[in-house]
Amino acid sequence: MRYVKLPSENFEGFFESLKVWGDIYAPIKKGNIYTFQRVDSASEVELHYTRTMLPPKKFFFRPRETLLKLEKNQWVEPSDGRKAVLFGVHSCDIHGLKILDKVYLDEPPDPYYKRRRENTLIIGISCIPDEYCFCKSLGTHFAMDGFDLFLHELPDGWLVRIGSVRGHEIVWENGELFDEVTDEDLAHFKEFEEKRSKAFQKEIPQEGLADMLDLAYNSPVWKKYAEICLACGNCNMVCPTCRCYEVCDHWVDAYKAVRERRYDSCFMENHGLVAGGHNFRPTRLDRFRHRYYCKSYFDPSAGYNCVGCGRCDEFCPAKIEHVKVLEEVRGSLQ
């Protein structure tokens, strides 16, 4: 991997140079939350944000999208070849996209997701964890791939890691904006990463987690929290790795229809409803417990389905904490 330095005074020029790659989407503050929105200038970007409510996956696997339209007795696929730059993506969300890649780019690949991934430039940026983050214990607090460029904050600029051919092209074409990395820059980089590592307040114990979940299926802790849970599906909607969806056909009239895909949630009662009226997760307890098994059960070939971003904790209206639930489940084993 190659490293260069972006001095602070060249940041705006760097931002402007990205516009040739597509529309730029970056985190901005909207009320009490952060959200990825289209921006036109570097001054609009919140560089020191914590987390957005909806993760960057919304650009690839959209909350609601039209797959096909029935027009003149033919199903037509809407064209979507727009190029984009996602600027300021945190490491945990980059890992989240990598998990989605395993699902949507596996054979046969999802054409809508694949096209958007190919047309999108990923610019990562370093962050300082808050009280909700537990990505360090899952190994997702640092990204080694899955990005084109990654910016690490220095006192007078950014240390830039180049992670793709497109990243090399950006640096090559804008060589006047970048400097070589000095020993002093590396010392500051090391200092920042050590400070960041010590800032984590939450940790999920991984030792024997899969065995614990096998043994604790009937733990009373699941029932305790299922009764608190509102079954609203908020945690699914904001999760960077949830990928369930449903497809519906909406008829406008006898000759026009729209086939739509939209997010679905395993917390919704009708999610488990199948032909014949059977529901394989009929109770809130079944659905609550399932989510923890889906996110926290370790698959040797794929790892965890959780990246420790903390969204499910911050945006849960019942204030249920993911790590706390697992700690109590572990403690309930005799």
Buried (B, 14 or more C-beta within 10 A) or exposed (E): EEBBBBBEEBBEBBBBBBEEBBEBBBBBEEEEBBBBBEBEEBEBBBBEBBBBBBBBBBBBBBEEBBBBBBEEEEEEEEEEEEEBBBBBBBBBBBBBBBBBBBBBBEEEBBEBBBBBBEBBBBBBBBBEBBEBBBBBBBEBBBBEEBBBBBBBBBEEBBBBBBBBEBBBEBBEEBEEBBBEBEEEBBEBBEEBBEEBEEEBEBEBEEEEBBEBBEBBEEBEBBBBBBEEBEBBBBBBBBBBBBBEBEEEEEEEEEEEBBBBBEBBBBBBEEBBBEEEEEBEBEBBBBBBBBBBEBBBBEEEEEBBBBBBBBBBBBBBEEEBBBBBBBBBBBEBEE
